[in-house]
């Protein structure tokens, strides 16, 4: 978004007596070719007795000619201007084909017109020598200009010079120092000597302090700053005049406001004239002030507002504690890389090398903040259909009581580096560990690859396998690659070692077993994953021993101190080793991989047992001096153990953050997370090709619950969940303001009324059951709502409010007392994430104090008509804010303006005869298409071809005017403001291979006209382009928010309307969607 600034420039000459002044020329008005929108301009002159005439010089620059009829003792020139600083892409221009590569020659007519700018003075020795150092080999003209501008910047140092005049190029090159005007004049002469037309430009330079400091170099001005400046412009056929600033080495942008552009510097001086001889005191003042800032994701809140929000959060915290709600709030923030943005792993692939590396660095950095005495484990994550192996997961553990889990960090090997460990080290490690656990060494088994299987499979490989596999990526080819990898590493060698192990909770001791195999040795299931996942358990006889998992809702005693974990009776020989009919089917495994000893943990159902095993492993590593990498099964879920994990999801990494129990904790943890992610060049935002801003695409789901299952406020007060579900259904603005771009019935978080038509009827019946059973069993909510809070396929997780971890009586992992709010996209700034969580805290507190018993509202098609438009979403959300204010929570609607600007960015605004037309991005639910066969299997695509914009008009009189889009009347709906109207326009933006309506062409532009019914013609309008109107086809996504904003701005024109008299625009009736003009319906009319 633009920032409106006011620039003040006052130059004063105070004379010691009254003197005569000659006519003066002032060149301090923005030139006609300035790219900035100048909102207002004022030039004030002292003395007041003068004559002022505005003129334009031969080059089109504005100049003020001043005549002073009387003597004066002061001359003061004061400029005040207000301008909008919108991001300008300096490379957003077209180049004629013949000038695409340098060197080139202007055509005859153009060369004649540019004659004043091609005039060359004979270069001196230094300039001539300097010209020879410039690389003039044929290359793209833009690349040549970038290199030349950077060369002058690096070769000439900057110095502030108060002396009048401009240095010669010889002097500048000899001293290698110069002011901005000296460097600019040098560059002009260099360009002309190379056959390029160039001119000297004087103007204002405005630099604003950056919201976020750069990691890679200077961040610009430390405070807002303005000054008179000078630069050069070069004429490129097709592009016109292109600004080069050799003082900074950059092309000119929105901070450069030209005042005068002339062939020679003498014609560009700001103030020119003469005065009688006298003593004079010269002074000047320059300043810039921000007068209007819209909220933006890089600076969502000013300091005063943020401090107020912090105080508000603290007051909510106190209120929650006073009510004994015992609420904890966690989240699943997601990040993408700022580097290599277009790589598959940061767009649609779940796994990738860079993703793994950055995740490992991030979890270690976060562990230093949150996990003192903690432990890092490389575990196994989710396993999705079509993927050959489970995804990885990195988990950091630490004890809530502050006791350390791991005391020697150096004994945890760095998995990023290849070590030198061998199978002998693995054998020695597991032997010592077995002795420490009092388990006989006869229980240790050596693991081998199944050589018979691999020899058979190798014989089935094609002869040219090695040459063809690199280009193949199907499941079969990945299997073949693994076979070759295992065969190359050797089939007869020892792979690792296993120790059958299980923890006897009753006797607080370890159980083991002697596994017996028909082939005499333990041959692993084929593959290349950790041996702990490839144990041939199907080859074991007997029944599997069974011990029920611990109930997470059961009360827990205090954990033993860290120093007590190795003491009696935790390791005894009593009943520690049994060979019985029931066999131990879990095992600890040790193997060398990537040169590091990796210890695979078996599933342990008791936290006490898990801690004792970790203690034994650390003591073993200490005694053998062997650093290890821990992997395998996660620690059991237990409220006495804190953990957070990082896992891969398609296009993102997901940080499953541990819950916070206070607002202060939320602020601290969220800030640290964002800052550490930024240091690793991870960000919480993405950009589409056309410059639209979005979240990471992975969401930022918010989990609500208690420190333990028994503390969960939803189980202690069932009306809380009933209130939450009803309130969210009654307020669609809550569903859509914070959501991602993919919404609707097949999204990751569909509303309950976006699926079956009868879902609201069933929900009402469920509410009646909850209302009549306020004090009942903890699983009542799960039984009543489990089959209602689902998506259209019956998935209990992919829904707006997920309760699959609340209290499922059939699953211990589903009895955690948690609900998950899934319709939350990843906010790009930590402050936005903090206020989201504060908002949820206030909502829970409000429903705890005053339950909400509203019935479901049947929104019908309004849901995907009105509530797709920013105006109606935010109007509904403001009703929520008013409700919270009435309940004593001091939120302001402006606190959520950053979300509004992020979710619904403004495309542009134009003014016409007292009317204002504004275009914003609107929502569009994407349709899931029919099944398609792909190389990876059957898939269902999503149709993203359809888009929607909101148009809002102010000062509009419908009795006289009509608003049309591409010749069809826009169905304007009145807002709560007099003469203000709003509507949506739906259209097909592009033509993908698979789409809902493949025969419909795409609409490349939307032309909005204000039609005057009295005069039967369009008064004017604006144009929105789907892609760059100049034909610049972007090949890469924007690298940052500045480039993204410039792309959005370039697609909106404040002009363009239907020419001449015409019939009134055609009105289309659409009773199902009365607020939306669907241009797809009229494509063939």
ROLUM-509238 format. One record per residue (C-alpha): y, z, x. Coordinates in steps of 0.1 Angstrom, whole numbers, plus 5000, padded with zeros to 4 digits. Layout:
BEGIN
YZX
...
//
This chain:
BEGIN
500050005000
503649945011
505950205023
509650175013
512050275041
515750305044
517350195077
520750325088
522650165116
526250275125
528250145154
531550295161
534450205185
537050475186
540250365204
542850595218
545650415200
546150155173
545449815186
544949455174
541449315168
540548955169
538348805142
534848945146
531448805137
528749045126
525148935126
523449235111
522049105078
518349015076
517848645081
516548425053
513148385070
512348755072
508948825057
509849165044
511049225009
514649355013
515249574983
518949644989
521549575017
524949705023
527549645051
530549875053
533449815077
536250035090
539149995089
539249935052
542049685056
540149365064
538949035050
535248975049
533548635044
529848575043
528748255060
525648095074
525647945109
524147605117
520647775121
520747935087
521448295098
523748515078
526948625095
529948815083
533348695095
535948975097
539648945099
541849255105
545549195094
546749535107
546349745138
543650015138
542350285160
538750245148
536149985143
533050095126
530149875114
527650055092
524549895078
522250045053
519249855040
516049935021
512949735026
509249745017
506949755047
503849565036
501149485062
501649135075
498848955093
500648765121
497848515124
497848425087
499048065092
497747705093
497947485123
498147105120
495046935134
496846765163
498347095174
495147305171
494647285209
497147335237
498647125253
499946905225
502946685218
505246705188
505546395168
508846195173
510646305142
509846665146
510646655183
514146525175
514746795150
513647065175
515846925203
518047235206
514947455210
513447225236
516447225259
515247325294
517347465323
516047375357
513747665367
514447865398
511847915425
510448235410
510148085375
508547765389
506047975408
505348185378
504747875356
502047765381
500148095375
499748015338
496447875327
497147545309
493547435305
492847295270
492047565245
493047675210
496847705207
496648055192
494548175220
496948025245
499948205229
498148535228
497248515265
500848405275
502448685255
500148935270
500748805305
504548845302
504049195288
501849295317
504049135344
507449265333
508049635329
510249765301
513549935309
516450045286
519549855298
522949945284
524849675303
525949375282
524449035287
521048905296
519348875329
518348535343
514648465344
514948475382
516348825382
513748945357
510848805377
512248935410
512649295397
509649275374
511749485350
513849405320
514949515285
513549355254
516249085254
515448995290
511748965284
512348765252
514648515270
512148485299
509448395274
511748145256
512247965289
508547965298
507647825264
510247545267
509147455302
505647415288
506847175261
507047415232
510047465210
511247825212
514248035201
515648365208
515648625180
517548955176
516649195149
515549545139
512349695150
510849965127
507950175139
506350445117
504150715130
500550625124
498550825099
495550835121
495550825159
493750545176
490650625196
490950315218
494550315230
498150405221
498750495185
502350375185
505450585179
505050965178
507750975151
509450725128
511750505148
514050205146
516250015171
517849685177
515249465193
514749105206
511748875207
510948505209
509648255183
507747945190
507447645167
503847545159
503347245136
501847365103
502547725111
506347705115
508047965136
505648225150
507048545165
505948675199
507149015212
506649025249
507849385251
504749495233
502449205240
501949165202
502848905176
505549005153
504649185121
506049385092
508149605116
510149315129
513149225107
515048925122
518848915120
519648605139
517448335154
519248085177
518547845205
520648055229
521048435231
524848415231
524748305194
522548595184
524748895194
525049155167
528849205170
531148965187
534948985190
537849095211
540249395212
543549475229
543249665261
542750045255
540450335261
537450345238
534750575229
531550395219
528850555198
526050445176
523450595153
520150445142
517650605119
514850525095
513750735065
510850695042
512050685006
508950594988
505350634998
502450574974
499250774982
496950595006
493550675020
494850735055
497350995043
496451095008
498651405007
501851525022
501751865039
503452045010
500951904985
497951975007
499052335012
499352374975
495852234970
494452484996
496052774977
494652634944
491152614959
491352964972
492353084937
489452904921
487153064947
488353414937
487853334901
484353214907
483553534926
485153744899
482853584873
479853634895
478953264891
477253254926
477952874929
477052674960
478152324964
476752064988
476851694993
475351385007
478251205025
477450865040
479050675069
479150325084
480050205118
483550075126
481949865153
479549575145
480449605108
478549285099
475249395114
472449405088
471849785095
475449855083
475149635052
471649625037
468949725062
467850085062
466950105099
468649985131
469050085167
472750155165
472250355134
469550575151
471750625182
474850725163
472850955140
471351135169
474851185185
476351305153
473651565145
473951705179
477751725177
477551885142
474852125155
477252275180
479552375150
477052475124
473752565140
474052835167
470652905182
469452625160
466752365165
466651985162
463651805148
462851435145
460951425112
459751165088
461951065059
461350875027
458750595025
459750315001
457650034988
457649725011
458549925042
455749945068
456450305078
458350605066
461950615076
463050865102
464951185096
466851415120
466951775109
468952065123
467752415114
469252765119
468653105104
471053245078
470753595093
472253475126
469053525146
468353235170
465452995164
465552835199
467053005229
466752745256
468452415247
467552255280
463952265269
464652015241
464451675257
467051405250
465251135231
467850875241
466550865276
463150775290
461451055308
458451065332
456051285312
452351185312
449251255292
448351515318
451551705309
450551675272
447151815279
448552105299
451152185272
448652205243
446152405264
448752675272
449952665236
446452715223
445953015246
449253165234
448153125198
444653285206
442952965196
439852855216
440352545237
437252395221
439352325191
441552085211
440651725206
441651425227
442951125207
442050765215
443050435200
440250255181
439449995207
436849825185
439449765158
442049635182
439649405201
438649255167
442249215156
443349075190
440648805186
442148705153
445648645167
446848285171
446748155207
450548105206
451348445191
453748565217
456048255212
456148255174
456448625166
460048665176
461248455146
458948605120
459648915100
457148955073
454749245070
451849055085
453848955115
455149305121
451549425120
450649165147
453549285169
452249635167
448749525176
450049345207
452149655216
449049885214
446849635233
449349595261
449549975265
445850005270
442950085246
440750315267
443350565278
443950905263
446850885238
447451255231
445851575219
445451755186
444952125177
443752185141
446052455129
446952635097
448752965091
446953245072
449753415053
447653715042
446453795077
449553665095
447353475119
446353125128
443252935117
441752645135
438652435133
436252235155
436451875142
433151685145
433151305144
430251075140
431450855170
431751165192
435451115199
438551115177
439750765172
443150735155
443950515125
445350195139
449150185143
451950285167
453450575148
453050935160
449451045162
450151325137
450451055111
447250865122
444651145122
441251025109
441051305083
438751095061
436051115088
435851495085
433151655063
433451965041
436152055017
439752085026
441052435028
443752505002
446552745001
449052724973
452652654983
455052944982
457252954951
460852894961
461953114932
459953414944
461953694961
461953684999
461853975023
464053985054
462753775083
461553935115
463953945143
463653675169
462353905196
459654035172
458153695165
455753715195
454754075190
451654225174
450454175147
451753825145
449253695172
445853865170
442253755175
441353905141
440153625119
442153375139
439353125143
436953025116
434452745112
433552745075
432752505047
436452475040
437952265068
441452285083
442951945078
446352005094
446951975131
449552025158
449651715180
451051665215
451551315231
453851155257
456050885242
459050715257
458350935288
458951255268
456451515255
456551505217
455151795197
454151705161
454352005138
451752045110
452852135075
453452515074
453952655039
455352995051
458753025069
457453325088
454553115101
456852825109
459153055130
456253205148
454952865157
458352745170
458553065190
455152995206
456152635213
459352745231
457453005251
454952735261
457752495271
459352775291
456052865309
455152505317
458652395324
458152095301
461051985279
459851855245
460851665215
459951815182
458751595153
456451605124
456651795091
459751975080
460052345078
459252485043
462052515018
463352865020
466753015011
466653215044
466752905065
469752675067
469352305074
471151975073
469651635080
470751285088
468651005073
469050625071
469750445038
470350075033
473649995051
474550365058
473550685074
473450985050
474251335060
472451585037
474851875042
473952235037
475652405007
478852595009
479452914990
483252934994
486252694993
487252785028
483852685040
484052355022
487352275039
486152365073
482852185071
484251865055
487051835081
484651885110
482251625096
484851355092
486451425126
483151425145
482051105127
485450945137
484851035173
481650835172
483350545155
481850615121
483950575090
483750645053
485050315041
484249945041
486049625033
484949315014
485648975027
488748925004
490249255016
489149474987
488649834997
485450024990
483450325000
480450305022
478250194993
475950484999
477750744977
478751104982
476551284957
477551644950
474851904946
475552214926
473352534925
473052874940
472053034973
468553084959
466752964928
467453294910
471153264918
471552914903
474252934876
472552664856
469352874852
471353194846
473453034819
471852724803
475052644783
476652544817
474452234820
474852154784
478652174787
478651954818
476551674802
478551674770
481951684788
481051394812
479751184782
482951264763
485151154792
484250814807
487150854831
485051114850
482250854854
484350574867
487250714887
485050854915
482250594913
481450304935
481749934927
478249894913
478250054879
476450004847
472950064833
471049954864
473250124889
472350424910
474150654886
474250514850
475750714822
473450834795
474950594770
474650294792
470950254785
469150294752
471150264720
469550574705
470050794736
473050974721
471051064690
468251204712
470851394733
472351554702
468851684693
468451814728
471751994726
470652164694
467552304712
469652434741
472152594717
469452774698
467652894730
470353054752
468153314767
464753174775
462453054803
464052894833
462152564828
463552514793
466352294805
463952074825
461652034795
464451954771
466551714792
464051564817
463251264795
466851214784
468851234817
467150914831
467950554837
466550274815
463350254836
462650634832
463750724867
464851094867
466751064900
468850744893
471050894867
474651024866
473551384863
470151434880
468051754872
464851664891
465451954914
466552204888
463352374877
460352144873
457352374865
454952124879
456452094914
457652354939
460052104955
461552054920
462252414915
465352454936
467952544909
470052234918
471651954899
473051644915
476251464904
475551114916
478550914903
480650994933
481450734959
482250834995
485950914997
487550765029
489451085038
488251435042
491051575020
489951354991
486351494995
487651844995
489651814963
486651644947
484651954954
487452184943
487551994911
483852044905
484252414913
486952444886
484852254861
481952484866
484152794863
485852664832
482452604814
481152944826
484153114810
484352894779
481252674772
481952324759
479952244727
481251904720
478951644705
478251304720
480751034713
479550684706
481950474726
480050154718
481649854736
484750054745
482750174774
482649834791
485949714776
488749964777
487250204802
486849924828
490649914830
492550154854
495050254827
492450394803
490350554830
493250744843
494650824809
491250984800
491251164833
494651304827
493251464795
490751644817
493451764840
495451894810
492352074798
491952244832
495652334833
495252494798
492352694813
494552824841
493652584869
496752444886
495652084892
498251814889
497451454879
499151324910
496551514931
494151234921
496550944927
494750864960
491550804941
493350584917
494850374944
491550354963
489450274932
491950034916
494149884944
497249704934
497149324940
500749264934
503749314912
506549074901
509749104882
510948854856
514048884834
513849254830
510049254827
507549384853
504049234857
501449434877
497949324886
495249574897
491649554904
489549664874
485849764871
483049524863
479449634855
477149394874
474049254857
470649274872
469048934872
465448824866
462748854891
462648624921
459948574947
461048634983
459348665017
459249045013
457949034977
459349024942
462949134939
465649154913
469149044924
472449174912
475148934899
478349014916
480048684907
482048824878
485249014884
487849174863
491549244868
493949454848
497449314840
500149564828
503549454816
506649664812
509749574792
507749334772
508749234736
505649084718
507848964689
509248704712
506948674742
503348604748
501448674781
498948404790
496348354817
495348004826
496747894792
494948154770
496748454754
496048784770
495049044743
497649304752
497149664741
500049904736
500150204759
501850534753
505050394769
507550194748
507249814754
504449864779
501149684774
497849644792
494749424791
491849304812
490948954824
487348884832
486348574851
483748414874
485048454909
482448264929
479148084926
476248254943
472748094943
471348334918
473848424890
473848504853
475548174843
474747924870
476447624852
479747794849
482247694876
484247964894
487948014886
489748004919
493148134906
494548314877
498048194866
499848454844
502748314824
505348494802
505648244773
508948244754
508148154717
511848084711
512247814738
508547704738
508147734775
507047974802
509848174817
507948244849
504948444861
502648514890
499448394905
496348574917
494048384940
490348474944
490448354980
493148265005
495448004989
496147825022
492447745027
491847995055
488248065050
487548405065
484348425085
484248795092
485149105071
488449285079
488249505110
490549775095
492649865065
495649675078
493849345079
492249415046
495649495030
497149175044
494348975029
494949124995
498649064997
498248695008
496248634976
499048724952
502148514946
505148624927
505648274914
503647994898
503747914860
503147634836
505847364839
507847234810
507747284773
504347354758
502447484728
501947864726
498847994745
495547984727
494448314712
490748404714
489248654691
486648884706
486049184683
483449334706
485849344736
489349344721
491049454753
489649184775
490148814779
486848664791
487748334808
484048254811
484048174774
486647904777
485547724809
484147424790
486747424762
//
